[in-house]
Amino acid sequence: MNYANFIDPVHGNISVDSKLIFDLISTREMQRLRHIKQLSTASFTYLGAEHTRLAHSVGVFHLASQIATKLQQENECWTSYDTELAQVAGLLHDVGHGAFSHTFEQLFETNHEAITCAIITNPETEVNQVLETYRHGFAKDVADIIAHRSQRKAVVDLISSQLDADRMDYLLRDAYFTGASYVKFDKTKIINSMKLVDNRIVFDKSALSDVESFIIGRHQMYQNVYFNKTNRAAVVLLQNMLKRAKDLYPEQRDYFRMTAPRLVPFFENNYDLQDYLLLDDGVMNAIFSLWSTSGDDILQDLAQRYVTRILPKSVVFDEPESDLEALREILIQNGYNIEYYTEVSKAYDLPYDVYHNDVDNPRTEIKIISDDMTVSELSCVSPLVKALTSITYGDKRFYFPSEMKTDYSVKDYSRFAELTRHGVFHHDKV
């Protein structure tokens, strides 16, 4: 029976023929993801980046279903229960994301992965009730897949590895909605190349060029979209506004209880799962609009800048950070509180890495299987990937108010302009 059809610009028609999946999509915890953008503030730069966590989650379910169905057809050791776990874990893997995702996490020290598992296992959630009604103990099995605790390693690989249903969907989806042209890989060919060896997913060498394209596309997306300096500027402004509000709360409790009641539990560090689920991007944006007329000069100014997209500028810098003191001093002389008007943003990523047993969360290697059934780690058979393996890419940026670059009346303007062009900085980027 077909319970729903979703028309998706990335995958085409997504058919839901499972009542379990349909009921999970219909839960309030999943529907909440309609109101959380996949790329947080990226729409400040990429106007089309308005897609949601729900669309991504349904996309991951779709790819996970295709992969799991293929593996079940070709391998006796892959059971129908493995397929159900892969489908449900794919759908639910991001259900714990909060408003503005990682930005909120950093300030209030929440963890979307831990909250995802809490939503799945908490008897008070609709998600848990659907799972446990379907099969007793199913919720724990799904949470174990997402938390990498399960012994069903191939199912874990399918949902969370260096080439999985999650990454394939978000790369294709984010590229589509940001207009990025450098993500070009054949997802069908990659899926058809997947095989099981010793309870792990490997890829046939026939898909090597598409696996390479996947790695390169991911690298390009991080450098050009996810680490985009303007996108990071919006994040910095958002973080500083929330930080100012959090610092003001002890002295202005009544004001924040009136303008931001759903944030109060987080200001007091006394929140529960239900408090968390009441927040989404829409709620937060309404709060910011109220703060734009706050009586506090700093909070009001930061909120107005955010609402009207007056984003900070930045300069790339090298170590040590003490080299930034001259810039900070000029900002102080011009009346800026540098705690809320400046920020150091570090953005780094490994395009691909090999297994290291001396790190807390080692990455799952991509394995390629040849015609003679020899299994090799990807960088050993691909010179292209080897050139990117275990190399960290990214930069550090110092963010400051945009008018410092355009207002000639500021104190020491020429000195500030000089420092952000040359001076102690190795790069000439602003």
Secondary structure as GFF3:
##gff-version 3
##sequence-region A 1 430
A	DSSP	beta_strand	4	8	.	.	.	ID=ss1
A	DSSP	beta_strand	12	16	.	.	.	ID=ss2
A	DSSP	alpha_helix	19	25	.	.	.	ID=ss3
A	DSSP	alpha_helix	28	31	.	.	.	ID=ss4
A	DSSP	three_ten_helix	32	35	.	.	.	ID=ss5
A	DSSP	three_ten_helix	40	44	.	.	.	ID=ss6
A	DSSP	alpha_helix	53	74	.	.	.	ID=ss7
A	DSSP	alpha_helix	80	92	.	.	.	ID=ss8
A	DSSP	alpha_helix	102	108	.	.	.	ID=ss9
A	DSSP	alpha_helix	112	121	.	.	.	ID=ss10
A	DSSP	alpha_helix	126	134	.	.	.	ID=ss11
A	DSSP	alpha_helix	138	146	.	.	.	ID=ss12
A	DSSP	alpha_helix	153	159	.	.	.	ID=ss13
A	DSSP	alpha_helix	165	178	.	.	.	ID=ss14
A	DSSP	alpha_helix	187	193	.	.	.	ID=ss15
A	DSSP	beta_strand	194	197	.	.	.	ID=ss16
A	DSSP	beta_strand	200	204	.	.	.	ID=ss17
A	DSSP	three_ten_helix	205	207	.	.	.	ID=ss18
A	DSSP	alpha_helix	208	221	.	.	.	ID=ss19
A	DSSP	pi_helix	222	226	.	.	.	ID=ss20
A	DSSP	alpha_helix	229	248	.	.	.	ID=ss21
A	DSSP	three_ten_helix	249	251	.	.	.	ID=ss22
A	DSSP	alpha_helix	253	259	.	.	.	ID=ss23
A	DSSP	alpha_helix	264	267	.	.	.	ID=ss24
A	DSSP	alpha_helix	273	277	.	.	.	ID=ss25
A	DSSP	alpha_helix	281	291	.	.	.	ID=ss26
A	DSSP	alpha_helix	297	307	.	.	.	ID=ss27
A	DSSP	beta_strand	313	316	.	.	.	ID=ss28
A	DSSP	three_ten_helix	321	324	.	.	.	ID=ss29
A	DSSP	alpha_helix	325	333	.	.	.	ID=ss30
A	DSSP	alpha_helix	338	341	.	.	.	ID=ss31
A	DSSP	beta_strand	343	349	.	.	.	ID=ss32
A	DSSP	beta_strand	367	369	.	.	.	ID=ss33
A	DSSP	beta_strand	375	377	.	.	.	ID=ss34
A	DSSP	alpha_helix	378	381	.	.	.	ID=ss35
A	DSSP	alpha_helix	383	386	.	.	.	ID=ss36
A	DSSP	beta_strand	393	400	.	.	.	ID=ss37
A	DSSP	three_ten_helix	402	405	.	.	.	ID=ss38
A	DSSP	alpha_helix	413	421	.	.	.	ID=ss39
###
